[in-house]
Each structure stands twice: as structure tokens, then as C-alpha cells.
Amino acid sequence: TIYDRDDQISLVKRALKDLGVKPEGNLAPGKIIAVISRAKNDNIPPEGLRDSMMGPDVSVYEEAFRRYNGLMKAAGAFDFDDLLLKPVEMFGMDSEALGRWRERFTSILVDEYQDTNRVQYQLVKLLCGPGANVTVVGDDDQSIYSWRGADIRNILDFESEYKGVRTIRLERNYRSTGSIIAAPEFDPGYERC
């Protein structure tokens, strides 16, 4: 079962109730879900929040995260962040499963690589393995999702992470060629099919 935001809010409220904490202010369920999501996208477990956060409520966030995970597991559910995190965790523990998945893919293509987060990076790295063909497409000048966990280092470090990389720079703008710019404006009298 995949839990949506409403399901997540219910779980966080339940976790906070178990902790005897009022779900308000800095401890509002939406804020806690955002912290949990960011931690999962960075592959940070509950106990790792102390290293990545500051403030008086860190211990509450940590325990709410831990309880949230326990409630998810008890329900046999995943949230959307788990759809990336759980395979990374599984591949880290089960080399046989990782080997089977590596055999399925002879090539991997990742578009918008500048907007990948840490877990997406780890998943690609695990699936590629040694000698795999991986192609990434991206532009470090167009990274716009850092607020959602995108890590620009993924694209900036690509050439040092993968050996034998060939970089192809597309410096010509194919979207705004002369013929497109010179095209006549749309004629409202034109009949559409």
C-alpha cells in the first residue's frame, strides 16, 4: 500500500499523540512530514537527524520519525519517498538481488540529472555497477529543486564518479531557432482538425 499525504498526516498525528506532544507550531504534522521526506531523500535515518538539524525539537522529530517508520511497517505501507529508499536499502543488504537487477539493465538513462537527490544518485550508482552503460542528461545551470532535496553535486561530480566518461555539450538552442522565431503568429481564423 502506498500512503498519500493524508495517510502520512494521520500517522504523524498518531506518533505525536503517543509521544504526548501537541501537533502545532514547529511540531505541526506537515512540518514533520517535510523533515521525514527530506531525511529519506538524503538517506538519513531517524538517529541521523541530530547531525542534520538543530533546535530544541530535534529529539521530538527523531522519535516521531522512528514511530512513523514503525507505524508504516506495521501497516505494510510505503510512502512515496520509500519507493526509492527501500530498493537502495535492499540492494545494500542483498547482493544477490542487486546482481539480478543489474543483469536486467544493460544501459541506464537519467534525464534532468541536475535535479536528482542523494537516494536517486545511490540507486543509479548501485544499478550501474562496474562497467555499466550510464547516460545522464542535465545542466548544472538549471538545477531548481534543491528545496526538494536535489543535490547539484550529483552532476558536478559525475565525471569523477564514473570512469571513461564522455561529455557532450549541447550549446546550440534548438528550441528557439530562427525558423521558429520567424514563424508567423497563430491565425485565429485557421480551422483545426
N, C-alpha and C positions, 0 to 999 in steps of 0.2 A: 504494500500500500504506500502510495506517495502522499505525504501530508502537505497541504497547501498552507497559506499564511494563517487562515482562521484556525486550522488544526494546531499550528505551531503556537499561536497565541494561547489557546486553551492549555497546551502542555506547560508553557511558561507560567501561566497563572497558577496551575496546579503545583508546579515546583516551588513557586514563591509562597503559596499557601502552606505547603509542607515545611517551609523554612520559617514561617511566621513573619513574612515580610509583606508590607503593603505594596501592591503593584502600581506605583505612581512615581512621578518625577524622574530621576535618573534610573529608577528601577521599573519603569513602565515596560510592559511586555514587548512592545515594538522595539525599544532600545536594546533590550536584552537579546532579542532575535537578531538584530543587526550585528551585535558583538559576536554572537554564536556563528552567524553566517560568515563574517569576516575571518574569524578564527578557523573555521572549516576550510575556507578558501586558501588560507595560509598554512593549512595542515598543522594547526596548533591545538593540542588537546586542552581540556579544561585547566589542568595544572600549569599549563604554559601561559595562561592569561596574566599571571603575576609578572612575567617578563615583558609582556607586550602592552600592558595597561598600567595606569596609575590612578590613584584616587582612593577614597575611603570605602568604596563599594566593590572593590575588586574581589574580595572573598565571597560576596554575595553572588556576583556574576559567575565566579568559578563554580560555586556549589549549584547554582541554577543551571549552568551548562551541564554539569555532571548529572544532575537529576533529569534534565531534559533528555540527555542521551539514554539514560536508563528507562525513562518512560517510552521513548521511541522504540527501543529494543523490545520492551515488554509488549508493545502493540504490534511488533513485527512490521514497523513502518520506517520509511526513509523520508527525509525532506529533499528538496531539490539539490542542495549542496552535497548531500550524501551520494548522489548519483555519480559524482566524480571522486569524492573522497574514499568511498568504500572499495572501489576497484584498486585504487592506489594502495590502500591498507592491505587488501587481499594479496596483491602482487608482491608486496614487501614480505609477506609471511609464507606464500605458497609459490615456490619457484616452478613447480610443475605446471600450475595453472598459468603462470606468466609465460612459460615456454609454449604452451598450447596457443595462447593468444598471439604471441609473436609470430608463430608459424602461419597464422591466418592472414597476416598483413605483410605483403612484400614491400609496400610503399605507404607512406602516410603523408597527407597534405593538410596543413593547418593554415587557414585564412585568418586575416586580422590578428596575426601573432603578437603584435604590439599590445593587444588587449587581453592576453592570457594571464591568468592568475597563477599562483605557485602550484596549486594542485593540478591544474591543466598542464603546466610545464612538466611536473613529475610524471603524469600519466603518459605524455608523449615520450619522454625520456625512457620510461620503463618499457613501453611497447616497441620502441625502436630497437633497443638492444644494440649490440655491436654489429656494424656493417649494414644496418637497415637503411633504406632509402627514405629520407625525410625531406620534404619541401615545405618551407614556410613562406607565407606572403605577408608583408606588413610594411609599415612605415613608422619609424620611431617618432616622426614629427606629428603623427596623427593619433597618438595614444590619448584616449579620452576617458578611460574607465578606471583610473586609479582610485576614484571614490568607491568603486565596486570591487577593489582588490586586484586590479590589473597591475602587473609588475613589469615596468619598462625594461628591467634588466634581462628579462627573458629574451627579448630581441637583440638588445645591445651585446649580450654575451654569447649569442648563438654561434658565431664563428669560432670562438674559443672552446665552446662546449662540444662541438661536432667537428671531427677531423675531415679534411678534404672538402671543405665547403666551397661552393662556387656561388658568389654573389652576383646577381644580375640586377642592375639598377634600371628601372623604367623611369626615365626622366622626361619623357615626352608625354604631354597631356592628350590622351586620346578622347577625352570627354568633351573637350572644347576646341575641336579642330576648326579650321577656317570655314569648311563647308557647313558645319553645324551652326557656327556663329552667324554665317551669312544667310542661313535658311530664312525664307520669308515667314512672317508671323502667321499664326494659325488663322485661317479664313473661316469665320463663324458660319458662312453660307455653305461650307463644304458638307456634303452628305456622308454620313457614317454608315458603314455596313452593319 
